[in-house]
Amino acid sequence: MSAFFASCQDPEGVGVDTSRQGITSLTAIFTSGPYKESEAVSHKIFADEYTSDRFVIPVPWFFPETSDNETEQYMTAMRVKAELNNNYIITPSITILDLTKR
């Protein structure tokens, strides 16, 4: 027995969005200290940053921002996560980064 499929509608193609880069946001997470596994900052990537090959993650000087707890000592080993558009990958993968380096 064979199957026959028919449709009265033409398929629509899915266009590729070339106006955007793959990274839409970056999140820095503490890997040590009293706020271990807490999100230090989530930074959205805006259109003017799409052509950049470097991104600045604005980690607050104090965490929580209303405290006197400085974040500098924890910035040498922050877990960074990236949110990507569909069909994008990052190689090599992002893991633990020293955010004090340029």
N, C-alpha and C positions, 0 to 999 in steps of 0.2 A: 504494500500500500504506500502510495506517495502522497506528500502534502503539497498543497499549492497555496501560496500567500499572495494576496493582492491588496493594493492600496490605491485610493483615489487622490492621495496627497503626495506631492513631491517632497523629498527630504530636504531639510535645510542644513547648510554647512555651519560648522562652528568656527567662527573667526578667531584668529590669534591676536591677543592684546599686545601690540608692540609698543604701546605708550607707557608701559610700566616695567619696572624691573621685578625680579622674583621676590625680594625681601620686602615684607610689608611692616614688620615690627621686630624689635629685638628686646629681650627681657633678660635682666641680670639678676641672679639669685645668689644669696650668700651660701658659701660652702662650709663656713666655720663660725665660731663665736655664738653669742646668745641668740642671734637671729638666723641660725643655720636653717636652710631650706625656705627661708622667707624671701619673697620677691622684693628686691631693692628698688627696681624701677622697670617699667615697661615703656619703651620708646617707639612710637609710631614713626615710620619712614614716610616723609612727605615728598611730593612731586619734585621739588627743587633738589632733593638728595638722590634721585634715581640714577644720575650719571656719575655719582661718586663711587670710588673704589674703596673708600674708608668711611666708617660711620662713627660718630661720637655718641656714646651712651651717657646721658647726663645723670650719673649716680649722685644722689644728694650727699652733701657733706656730713649731715647728721641723719641717723636712722633710729627710730622714727624721726621725721623732720622736726618735730616739736621737742625733741630731747637734746641732751648734750653728748650723746654717744656718737663719736666720729667713725666714719666708715672707711677711712683711708687704710687702716691696718688689715681690713678684710678684702680690699680691692685687688690684691695680688693673686687671688684664686677665686674668681667668680664664675659660676656656671652661666653660660649664655645660651639662650634658646632663640631661635629665629622662627618667625611665622612666614611662610612662603606662599606665593600664588600657586595655583594648580600647575603641575608638570614642571616644577622647578626643583633642583637639588643643589646642595652646597657640598663641594668637595675641595679640600678635605673637610670632614665634618667639624662643627664647632663643639667644643666641650668646655673644659676649664680654661679660662683666659686670665692673663694678668692685665687688668684694666689701667694699670699705672704706666704701661709702655705705650709709645706712640707708633 
